[in-house]
Amino acid sequence: MKPEPTPWRALIAVARELGVPPREFWRLSLREWRALSAPSAQAGHLARSDFDFLSAQFPDLPHDNS
């Protein structure tokens, strides 16, 4: 049985809708693409405690607006 061809047009169209530039699209791993393009219901919600933990681990840095 011959495998189905990869639907590149559809994949690129979804990437465009998500705001992923072509250069970044081609750099994504399959795992990253699946996480990015998964329906939000599958992605789940981030609990406040998880958000607080991530915020502490990766704080926003001030921008240099000079």
mmCIF file of the N, C-alpha and C atoms, coordinates in Angstrom:
data_MODEL
# 
_entry.id   MODEL 
# 
loop_
_atom_site.group_PDB 
_atom_site.id 
_atom_site.type_symbol 
_atom_site.label_atom_id 
_atom_site.label_alt_id 
_atom_site.label_comp_id 
_atom_site.label_asym_id 
_atom_site.label_entity_id 
_atom_site.label_seq_id 
_atom_site.pdbx_PDB_ins_code 
_atom_site.Cartn_x 
_atom_site.Cartn_y 
_atom_site.Cartn_z 
_atom_site.occupancy 
_atom_site.B_iso_or_equiv 
_atom_site.pdbx_formal_charge 
_atom_site.auth_seq_id 
_atom_site.auth_comp_id 
_atom_site.auth_asym_id 
_atom_site.auth_atom_id 
_atom_site.pdbx_PDB_model_num 
ATOM 1   N N  . MET A 1 1  ? 0.843  -1.173 0.000  1.00 0.00 ? 1  MET A N  1 
ATOM 2   C CA . MET A 1 1  ? 0.000  0.000  0.000  1.00 0.00 ? 1  MET A CA 1 
ATOM 3   C C  . MET A 1 1  ? 0.891  1.240  0.000  1.00 0.00 ? 1  MET A C  1 
ATOM 4   N N  . LYS A 1 2  ? 0.621  2.133  -0.893 1.00 0.00 ? 2  LYS A N  1 
ATOM 5   C CA . LYS A 1 2  ? 1.403  3.357  -1.038 1.00 0.00 ? 2  LYS A CA 1 
ATOM 6   C C  . LYS A 1 2  ? 0.941  4.396  -0.012 1.00 0.00 ? 2  LYS A C  1 
ATOM 7   N N  . PRO A 1 3  ? 1.889  5.013  0.724  1.00 0.00 ? 3  PRO A N  1 
ATOM 8   C CA . PRO A 1 3  ? 1.487  6.028  1.716  1.00 0.00 ? 3  PRO A CA 1 
ATOM 9   C C  . PRO A 1 3  ? 0.913  7.267  1.031  1.00 0.00 ? 3  PRO A C  1 
ATOM 10  N N  . GLU A 1 4  ? 0.028  7.945  1.759  1.00 0.00 ? 4  GLU A N  1 
ATOM 11  C CA . GLU A 1 4  ? -0.557 9.174  1.226  1.00 0.00 ? 4  GLU A CA 1 
ATOM 12  C C  . GLU A 1 4  ? 0.512  10.256 1.181  1.00 0.00 ? 4  GLU A C  1 
ATOM 13  N N  . PRO A 1 5  ? 0.460  11.107 0.166  1.00 0.00 ? 5  PRO A N  1 
ATOM 14  C CA . PRO A 1 5  ? 1.420  12.208 0.118  1.00 0.00 ? 5  PRO A CA 1 
ATOM 15  C C  . PRO A 1 5  ? 1.152  13.196 1.252  1.00 0.00 ? 5  PRO A C  1 
ATOM 16  N N  . THR A 1 6  ? 2.190  13.866 1.684  1.00 0.00 ? 6  THR A N  1 
ATOM 17  C CA . THR A 1 6  ? 2.054  14.871 2.739  1.00 0.00 ? 6  THR A CA 1 
ATOM 18  C C  . THR A 1 6  ? 1.261  16.062 2.198  1.00 0.00 ? 6  THR A C  1 
ATOM 19  N N  . PRO A 1 7  ? 0.214  16.487 2.898  1.00 0.00 ? 7  PRO A N  1 
ATOM 20  C CA . PRO A 1 7  ? -0.620 17.608 2.426  1.00 0.00 ? 7  PRO A CA 1 
ATOM 21  C C  . PRO A 1 7  ? 0.031  18.961 2.732  1.00 0.00 ? 7  PRO A C  1 
ATOM 22  N N  . TRP A 1 8  ? 1.124  19.274 2.053  1.00 0.00 ? 8  TRP A N  1 
ATOM 23  C CA . TRP A 1 8  ? 1.895  20.482 2.352  1.00 0.00 ? 8  TRP A CA 1 
ATOM 24  C C  . TRP A 1 8  ? 1.068  21.751 2.271  1.00 0.00 ? 8  TRP A C  1 
ATOM 25  N N  . ARG A 1 9  ? 0.235  21.867 1.243  1.00 0.00 ? 9  ARG A N  1 
ATOM 26  C CA . ARG A 1 9  ? -0.572 23.096 1.101  1.00 0.00 ? 9  ARG A CA 1 
ATOM 27  C C  . ARG A 1 9  ? -1.439 23.323 2.336  1.00 0.00 ? 9  ARG A C  1 
ATOM 28  N N  . ALA A 1 10 ? -2.084 22.265 2.809  1.00 0.00 ? 10 ALA A N  1 
ATOM 29  C CA . ALA A 1 10 ? -2.945 22.390 3.983  1.00 0.00 ? 10 ALA A CA 1 
ATOM 30  C C  . ALA A 1 10 ? -2.128 22.725 5.225  1.00 0.00 ? 10 ALA A C  1 
ATOM 31  N N  . LEU A 1 11 ? -0.988 22.082 5.392  1.00 0.00 ? 11 LEU A N  1 
ATOM 32  C CA . LEU A 1 11 ? -0.140 22.348 6.554  1.00 0.00 ? 11 LEU A CA 1 
ATOM 33  C C  . LEU A 1 11 ? 0.364  23.787 6.557  1.00 0.00 ? 11 LEU A C  1 
ATOM 34  N N  . ILE A 1 12 ? 0.779  24.251 5.409  1.00 0.00 ? 12 ILE A N  1 
ATOM 35  C CA . ILE A 1 12 ? 1.280  25.627 5.307  1.00 0.00 ? 12 ILE A CA 1 
ATOM 36  C C  . ILE A 1 12 ? 0.142  26.628 5.521  1.00 0.00 ? 12 ILE A C  1 
ATOM 37  N N  . ALA A 1 13 ? -1.058 26.296 5.039  1.00 0.00 ? 13 ALA A N  1 
ATOM 38  C CA . ALA A 1 13 ? -2.204 27.183 5.252  1.00 0.00 ? 13 ALA A CA 1 
ATOM 39  C C  . ALA A 1 13 ? -2.517 27.305 6.742  1.00 0.00 ? 13 ALA A C  1 
ATOM 40  N N  . VAL A 1 14 ? -2.467 26.204 7.473  1.00 0.00 ? 14 VAL A N  1 
ATOM 41  C CA . VAL A 1 14 ? -2.711 26.245 8.921  1.00 0.00 ? 14 VAL A CA 1 
ATOM 42  C C  . VAL A 1 14 ? -1.624 27.070 9.603  1.00 0.00 ? 14 VAL A C  1 
ATOM 43  N N  . ALA A 1 15 ? -0.373 26.865 9.194  1.00 0.00 ? 15 ALA A N  1 
ATOM 44  C CA . ALA A 1 15 ? 0.728  27.638 9.772  1.00 0.00 ? 15 ALA A CA 1 
ATOM 45  C C  . ALA A 1 15 ? 0.512  29.129 9.542  1.00 0.00 ? 15 ALA A C  1 
ATOM 46  N N  . ARG A 1 16 ? 0.065  29.484 8.357  1.00 0.00 ? 16 ARG A N  1 
ATOM 47  C CA . ARG A 1 16 ? -0.188 30.898 8.042  1.00 0.00 ? 16 ARG A CA 1 
ATOM 48  C C  . ARG A 1 16 ? -1.295 31.441 8.935  1.00 0.00 ? 16 ARG A C  1 
ATOM 49  N N  . GLU A 1 17 ? -2.364 30.663 9.132  1.00 0.00 ? 17 GLU A N  1 
ATOM 50  C CA . GLU A 1 17 ? -3.467 31.094 10.002 1.00 0.00 ? 17 GLU A CA 1 
ATOM 51  C C  . GLU A 1 17 ? -3.002 31.280 11.444 1.00 0.00 ? 17 GLU A C  1 
ATOM 52  N N  . LEU A 1 18 ? -2.036 30.462 11.866 1.00 0.00 ? 18 LEU A N  1 
ATOM 53  C CA . LEU A 1 18 ? -1.506 30.563 13.223 1.00 0.00 ? 18 LEU A CA 1 
ATOM 54  C C  . LEU A 1 18 ? -0.441 31.653 13.357 1.00 0.00 ? 18 LEU A C  1 
ATOM 55  N N  . GLY A 1 19 ? -0.061 32.264 12.235 1.00 0.00 ? 19 GLY A N  1 
ATOM 56  C CA . GLY A 1 19 ? 0.943  33.325 12.262 1.00 0.00 ? 19 GLY A CA 1 
ATOM 57  C C  . GLY A 1 19 ? 2.378  32.821 12.303 1.00 0.00 ? 19 GLY A C  1 
ATOM 58  N N  . VAL A 1 20 ? 2.588  31.582 11.874 1.00 0.00 ? 20 VAL A N  1 
ATOM 59  C CA . VAL A 1 20 ? 3.935  31.008 11.864 1.00 0.00 ? 20 VAL A CA 1 
ATOM 60  C C  . VAL A 1 20 ? 4.602  31.363 10.533 1.00 0.00 ? 20 VAL A C  1 
ATOM 61  N N  . PRO A 1 21 ? 5.688  32.130 10.564 1.00 0.00 ? 21 PRO A N  1 
ATOM 62  C CA . PRO A 1 21 ? 6.370  32.476 9.313  1.00 0.00 ? 21 PRO A CA 1 
ATOM 63  C C  . PRO A 1 21 ? 6.968  31.231 8.661  1.00 0.00 ? 21 PRO A C  1 
ATOM 64  N N  . PRO A 1 22 ? 7.097  31.227 7.334  1.00 0.00 ? 22 PRO A N  1 
ATOM 65  C CA . PRO A 1 22 ? 7.632  30.057 6.632  1.00 0.00 ? 22 PRO A CA 1 
ATOM 66  C C  . PRO A 1 22 ? 8.962  29.556 7.198  1.00 0.00 ? 22 PRO A C  1 
ATOM 67  N N  . ARG A 1 23 ? 9.862  30.459 7.494  1.00 0.00 ? 23 ARG A N  1 
ATOM 68  C CA . ARG A 1 23 ? 11.172 30.050 8.011  1.00 0.00 ? 23 ARG A CA 1 
ATOM 69  C C  . ARG A 1 23 ? 11.032 29.244 9.304  1.00 0.00 ? 23 ARG A C  1 
ATOM 70  N N  . GLU A 1 24 ? 10.133 29.699 10.187 1.00 0.00 ? 24 GLU A N  1 
ATOM 71  C CA . GLU A 1 24 ? 9.916  28.995 11.451 1.00 0.00 ? 24 GLU A CA 1 
ATOM 72  C C  . GLU A 1 24 ? 9.138  27.697 11.239 1.00 0.00 ? 24 GLU A C  1 
ATOM 73  N N  . PHE A 1 25 ? 8.224  27.687 10.277 1.00 0.00 ? 25 PHE A N  1 
ATOM 74  C CA . PHE A 1 25 ? 7.470  26.473 9.969  1.00 0.00 ? 25 PHE A CA 1 
ATOM 75  C C  . PHE A 1 25 ? 8.420  25.330 9.629  1.00 0.00 ? 25 PHE A C  1 
ATOM 76  N N  . TRP A 1 26 ? 9.394  25.591 8.781  1.00 0.00 ? 26 TRP A N  1 
ATOM 77  C CA . TRP A 1 26 ? 10.307 24.538 8.336  1.00 0.00 ? 26 TRP A CA 1 
ATOM 78  C C  . TRP A 1 26 ? 11.279 24.122 9.437  1.00 0.00 ? 26 TRP A C  1 
ATOM 79  N N  . ARG A 1 27 ? 11.415 24.914 10.471 1.00 0.00 ? 27 ARG A N  1 
ATOM 80  C CA . ARG A 1 27 ? 12.290 24.569 11.604 1.00 0.00 ? 27 ARG A CA 1 
ATOM 81  C C  . ARG A 1 27 ? 11.573 23.744 12.679 1.00 0.00 ? 27 ARG A C  1 
ATOM 82  N N  . LEU A 1 28 ? 10.247 23.681 12.644 1.00 0.00 ? 28 LEU A N  1 
ATOM 83  C CA . LEU A 1 28 ? 9.492  22.970 13.662 1.00 0.00 ? 28 LEU A CA 1 
ATOM 84  C C  . LEU A 1 28 ? 9.715  21.462 13.574 1.00 0.00 ? 28 LEU A C  1 
ATOM 85  N N  . SER A 1 29 ? 9.831  20.840 14.720 1.00 0.00 ? 29 SER A N  1 
ATOM 86  C CA . SER A 1 29 ? 9.854  19.375 14.746 1.00 0.00 ? 29 SER A CA 1 
ATOM 87  C C  . SER A 1 29 ? 8.412  18.890 14.619 1.00 0.00 ? 29 SER A C  1 
ATOM 88  N N  . LEU A 1 30 ? 8.240  17.618 14.342 1.00 0.00 ? 30 LEU A N  1 
ATOM 89  C CA . LEU A 1 30 ? 6.898  17.065 14.242 1.00 0.00 ? 30 LEU A CA 1 
ATOM 90  C C  . LEU A 1 30 ? 6.166  17.210 15.570 1.00 0.00 ? 30 LEU A C  1 
ATOM 91  N N  . ARG A 1 31 ? 6.851  16.992 16.667 1.00 0.00 ? 31 ARG A N  1 
ATOM 92  C CA . ARG A 1 31 ? 6.237  17.130 17.996 1.00 0.00 ? 31 ARG A CA 1 
ATOM 93  C C  . ARG A 1 31 ? 5.799  18.582 18.231 1.00 0.00 ? 31 ARG A C  1 
ATOM 94  N N  . GLU A 1 32 ? 6.643  19.556 17.854 1.00 0.00 ? 32 GLU A N  1 
ATOM 95  C CA . GLU A 1 32 ? 6.279  20.968 18.017 1.00 0.00 ? 32 GLU A CA 1 
ATOM 96  C C  . GLU A 1 32 ? 5.066  21.319 17.153 1.00 0.00 ? 32 GLU A C  1 
ATOM 97  N N  . TRP A 1 33 ? 5.064  20.809 15.905 1.00 0.00 ? 33 TRP A N  1 
ATOM 98  C CA . TRP A 1 33 ? 3.951  21.086 15.008 1.00 0.00 ? 33 TRP A CA 1 
ATOM 99  C C  . TRP A 1 33 ? 2.655  20.532 15.570 1.00 0.00 ? 33 TRP A C  1 
ATOM 100 N N  . ARG A 1 34 ? 2.702  19.313 16.089 1.00 0.00 ? 34 ARG A N  1 
ATOM 101 C CA . ARG A 1 34 ? 1.493  18.703 16.645 1.00 0.00 ? 34 ARG A CA 1 
ATOM 102 C C  . ARG A 1 34 ? 0.978  19.505 17.837 1.00 0.00 ? 34 ARG A C  1 
ATOM 103 N N  . ALA A 1 35 ? 1.879  19.970 18.689 1.00 0.00 ? 35 ALA A N  1 
ATOM 104 C CA . ALA A 1 35 ? 1.467  20.763 19.845 1.00 0.00 ? 35 ALA A CA 1 
ATOM 105 C C  . ALA A 1 35 ? 0.883  22.100 19.406 1.00 0.00 ? 35 ALA A C  1 
ATOM 106 N N  . LEU A 1 36 ? 1.493  22.696 18.406 1.00 0.00 ? 36 LEU A N  1 
ATOM 107 C CA . LEU A 1 36 ? 1.042  24.001 17.924 1.00 0.00 ? 36 LEU A CA 1 
ATOM 108 C C  . LEU A 1 36 ? -0.299 23.919 17.218 1.00 0.00 ? 36 LEU A C  1 
ATOM 109 N N  . SER A 1 37 ? -0.507 22.863 16.458 1.00 0.00 ? 37 SER A N  1 
ATOM 110 C CA . SER A 1 37 ? -1.709 22.775 15.637 1.00 0.00 ? 37 SER A CA 1 
ATOM 111 C C  . SER A 1 37 ? -2.833 21.954 16.269 1.00 0.00 ? 37 SER A C  1 
ATOM 112 N N  . ALA A 1 38 ? -2.597 21.422 17.470 1.00 0.00 ? 38 ALA A N  1 
ATOM 113 C CA . ALA A 1 38 ? -3.646 20.649 18.142 1.00 0.00 ? 38 ALA A CA 1 
ATOM 114 C C  . ALA A 1 38 ? -4.808 21.561 18.500 1.00 0.00 ? 38 ALA A C  1 
ATOM 115 N N  . PRO A 1 39 ? -6.020 21.047 18.386 1.00 0.00 ? 39 PRO A N  1 
ATOM 116 C CA . PRO A 1 39 ? -7.169 21.863 18.827 1.00 0.00 ? 39 PRO A CA 1 
ATOM 117 C C  . PRO A 1 39 ? -7.007 22.248 20.295 1.00 0.00 ? 39 PRO A C  1 
ATOM 118 N N  . SER A 1 40 ? -7.444 23.431 20.641 1.00 0.00 ? 40 SER A N  1 
ATOM 119 C CA . SER A 1 40 ? -7.227 23.937 21.994 1.00 0.00 ? 40 SER A CA 1 
ATOM 120 C C  . SER A 1 40 ? -7.882 23.062 23.054 1.00 0.00 ? 40 SER A C  1 
ATOM 121 N N  . ALA A 1 41 ? -8.947 22.348 22.708 1.00 0.00 ? 41 ALA A N  1 
ATOM 122 C CA . ALA A 1 41 ? -9.589 21.466 23.683 1.00 0.00 ? 41 ALA A CA 1 
ATOM 123 C C  . ALA A 1 41 ? -8.640 20.342 24.097 1.00 0.00 ? 41 ALA A C  1 
ATOM 124 N N  . GLN A 1 42 ? -7.791 19.897 23.180 1.00 0.00 ? 42 GLN A N  1 
ATOM 125 C CA . GLN A 1 42 ? -6.830 18.845 23.500 1.00 0.00 ? 42 GLN A CA 1 
ATOM 126 C C  . GLN A 1 42 ? -5.663 19.390 24.300 1.00 0.00 ? 42 GLN A C  1 
ATOM 127 N N  . ALA A 1 43 ? -5.375 20.650 24.104 1.00 0.00 ? 43 ALA A N  1 
ATOM 128 C CA . ALA A 1 43 ? -4.219 21.244 24.763 1.00 0.00 ? 43 ALA A CA 1 
ATOM 129 C C  . ALA A 1 43 ? -4.444 21.380 26.268 1.00 0.00 ? 43 ALA A C  1 
ATOM 130 N N  . GLY A 1 44 ? -5.680 21.504 26.677 1.00 0.00 ? 44 GLY A N  1 
ATOM 131 C CA . GLY A 1 44 ? -5.974 21.642 28.099 1.00 0.00 ? 44 GLY A CA 1 
ATOM 132 C C  . GLY A 1 44 ? -5.772 23.072 28.564 1.00 0.00 ? 44 GLY A C  1 
ATOM 133 N N  . HIS A 1 45 ? -6.041 23.280 29.839 1.00 0.00 ? 45 HIS A N  1 
ATOM 134 C CA . HIS A 1 45 ? -5.908 24.615 30.411 1.00 0.00 ? 45 HIS A CA 1 
ATOM 135 C C  . HIS A 1 45 ? -4.774 24.617 31.423 1.00 0.00 ? 45 HIS A C  1 
ATOM 136 N N  . LEU A 1 46 ? -4.162 25.739 31.540 1.00 0.00 ? 46 LEU A N  1 
ATOM 137 C CA . LEU A 1 46 ? -3.063 25.902 32.481 1.00 0.00 ? 46 LEU A CA 1 
ATOM 138 C C  . LEU A 1 46 ? -3.635 26.334 33.832 1.00 0.00 ? 46 LEU A C  1 
ATOM 139 N N  . ALA A 1 47 ? -3.352 25.552 34.849 1.00 0.00 ? 47 ALA A N  1 
ATOM 140 C CA . ALA A 1 47 ? -3.802 25.898 36.194 1.00 0.00 ? 47 ALA A CA 1 
ATOM 141 C C  . ALA A 1 47 ? -3.039 27.123 36.684 1.00 0.00 ? 47 ALA A C  1 
ATOM 142 N N  . ARG A 1 48 ? -3.652 27.891 37.565 1.00 0.00 ? 48 ARG A N  1 
ATOM 143 C CA . ARG A 1 48 ? -3.014 29.101 38.083 1.00 0.00 ? 48 ARG A CA 1 
ATOM 144 C C  . ARG A 1 48 ? -1.688 28.774 38.755 1.00 0.00 ? 48 ARG A C  1 
ATOM 145 N N  . SER A 1 49 ? -1.624 27.677 39.499 1.00 0.00 ? 49 SER A N  1 
ATOM 146 C CA . SER A 1 49 ? -0.376 27.296 40.171 1.00 0.00 ? 49 SER A CA 1 
ATOM 147 C C  . SER A 1 49 ? 0.722  26.989 39.148 1.00 0.00 ? 49 SER A C  1 
ATOM 148 N N  . ASP A 1 50 ? 0.349  26.370 38.024 1.00 0.00 ? 50 ASP A N  1 
ATOM 149 C CA . ASP A 1 50 ? 1.329  26.098 36.971 1.00 0.00 ? 50 ASP A CA 1 
ATOM 150 C C  . ASP A 1 50 ? 1.795  27.391 36.315 1.00 0.00 ? 50 ASP A C  1 
ATOM 151 N N  . PHE A 1 51 ? 0.853  28.311 36.106 1.00 0.00 ? 51 PHE A N  1 
ATOM 152 C CA . PHE A 1 51 ? 1.208  29.612 35.543 1.00 0.00 ? 51 PHE A CA 1 
ATOM 153 C C  . PHE A 1 51 ? 2.176  30.357 36.457 1.00 0.00 ? 51 PHE A C  1 
ATOM 154 N N  . ASP A 1 52 ? 1.864  30.376 37.749 1.00 0.00 ? 52 ASP A N  1 
ATOM 155 C CA . ASP A 1 52 ? 2.736  31.049 38.717 1.00 0.00 ? 52 ASP A CA 1 
ATOM 156 C C  . ASP A 1 52 ? 4.132  30.429 38.730 1.00 0.00 ? 52 ASP A C  1 
ATOM 157 N N  . PHE A 1 53 ? 4.192  29.098 38.656 1.00 0.00 ? 53 PHE A N  1 
ATOM 158 C CA . PHE A 1 53 ? 5.483  28.415 38.628 1.00 0.00 ? 53 PHE A CA 1 
ATOM 159 C C  . PHE A 1 53 ? 6.277  28.819 37.375 1.00 0.00 ? 53 PHE A C  1 
ATOM 160 N N  . LEU A 1 54 ? 5.620  28.789 36.213 1.00 0.00 ? 54 LEU A N  1 
ATOM 161 C CA . LEU A 1 54 ? 6.301  29.154 34.972 1.00 0.00 ? 54 LEU A CA 1 
ATOM 162 C C  . LEU A 1 54 ? 6.714  30.626 34.970 1.00 0.00 ? 54 LEU A C  1 
ATOM 163 N N  . SER A 1 55 ? 5.865  31.484 35.517 1.00 0.00 ? 55 SER A N  1 
ATOM 164 C CA . SER A 1 55 ? 6.196  32.910 35.592 1.00 0.00 ? 55 SER A CA 1 
ATOM 165 C C  . SER A 1 55 ? 7.440  33.146 36.445 1.00 0.00 ? 55 SER A C  1 
ATOM 166 N N  . ALA A 1 56 ? 7.573  32.371 37.511 1.00 0.00 ? 56 ALA A N  1 
ATOM 167 C CA . ALA A 1 56 ? 8.760  32.499 38.368 1.00 0.00 ? 56 ALA A CA 1 
ATOM 168 C C  . ALA A 1 56 ? 10.006 31.970 37.663 1.00 0.00 ? 56 ALA A C  1 
ATOM 169 N N  . GLN A 1 57 ? 9.842  30.910 36.884 1.00 0.00 ? 57 GLN A N  1 
ATOM 170 C CA . GLN A 1 57 ? 10.975 30.308 36.177 1.00 0.00 ? 57 GLN A CA 1 
ATOM 171 C C  . GLN A 1 57 ? 11.417 31.138 34.968 1.00 0.00 ? 57 GLN A C  1 
ATOM 172 N N  . PHE A 1 58 ? 10.456 31.786 34.327 1.00 0.00 ? 58 PHE A N  1 
ATOM 173 C CA . PHE A 1 58 ? 10.737 32.546 33.102 1.00 0.00 ? 58 PHE A CA 1 
ATOM 174 C C  . PHE A 1 58 ? 10.104 33.929 33.200 1.00 0.00 ? 58 PHE A C  1 
ATOM 175 N N  . PRO A 1 59 ? 10.666 34.807 34.031 1.00 0.00 ? 59 PRO A N  1 
ATOM 176 C CA . PRO A 1 59 ? 10.064 36.142 34.212 1.00 0.00 ? 59 PRO A CA 1 
ATOM 177 C C  . PRO A 1 59 ? 10.206 36.993 32.950 1.00 0.00 ? 59 PRO A C  1 
ATOM 178 N N  . ASP A 1 60 ? 9.246  37.885 32.775 1.00 0.00 ? 60 ASP A N  1 
ATOM 179 C CA . ASP A 1 60 ? 9.336  38.843 31.672 1.00 0.00 ? 60 ASP A CA 1 
ATOM 180 C C  . ASP A 1 60 ? 10.507 39.765 31.940 1.00 0.00 ? 60 ASP A C  1 
ATOM 181 N N  . LEU A 1 61 ? 11.273 40.014 30.907 1.00 0.00 ? 61 LEU A N  1 
ATOM 182 C CA . LEU A 1 61 ? 12.417 40.917 31.027 1.00 0.00 ? 61 LEU A CA 1 
ATOM 183 C C  . LEU A 1 61 ? 12.019 42.291 30.515 1.00 0.00 ? 61 LEU A C  1 
ATOM 184 N N  . PRO A 1 62 ? 12.502 43.342 31.149 1.00 0.00 ? 62 PRO A N  1 
ATOM 185 C CA . PRO A 1 62 ? 12.172 44.681 30.659 1.00 0.00 ? 62 PRO A CA 1 
ATOM 186 C C  . PRO A 1 62 ? 12.763 44.886 29.270 1.00 0.00 ? 62 PRO A C  1 
ATOM 187 N N  . HIS A 1 63 ? 12.022 45.606 28.439 1.00 0.00 ? 63 HIS A N  1 
ATOM 188 C CA . HIS A 1 63 ? 12.494 45.909 27.080 1.00 0.00 ? 63 HIS A CA 1 
ATOM 189 C C  . HIS A 1 63 ? 13.327 47.180 27.108 1.00 0.00 ? 63 HIS A C  1 
ATOM 190 N N  . ASP A 1 64 ? 14.345 47.190 26.278 1.00 0.00 ? 64 ASP A N  1 
ATOM 191 C CA . ASP A 1 64 ? 15.175 48.389 26.106 1.00 0.00 ? 64 ASP A CA 1 
ATOM 192 C C  . ASP A 1 64 ? 14.565 49.201 24.987 1.00 0.00 ? 64 ASP A C  1 
ATOM 193 N N  . ASN A 1 65 ? 13.822 50.242 25.307 1.00 0.00 ? 65 ASN A N  1 
ATOM 194 C CA . ASN A 1 65 ? 13.128 51.047 24.317 1.00 0.00 ? 65 ASN A CA 1 
ATOM 195 C C  . ASN A 1 65 ? 13.915 52.281 23.914 1.00 0.00 ? 65 ASN A C  1 
ATOM 196 N N  . SER A 1 66 ? 15.218 52.181 23.948 1.00 0.00 ? 66 SER A N  1 
ATOM 197 C CA . SER A 1 66 ? 16.017 53.366 23.596 1.00 0.00 ? 66 SER A CA 1 
ATOM 198 C C  . SER A 1 66 ? 16.198 53.501 22.118 1.00 0.00 ? 66 SER A C  1 
# 
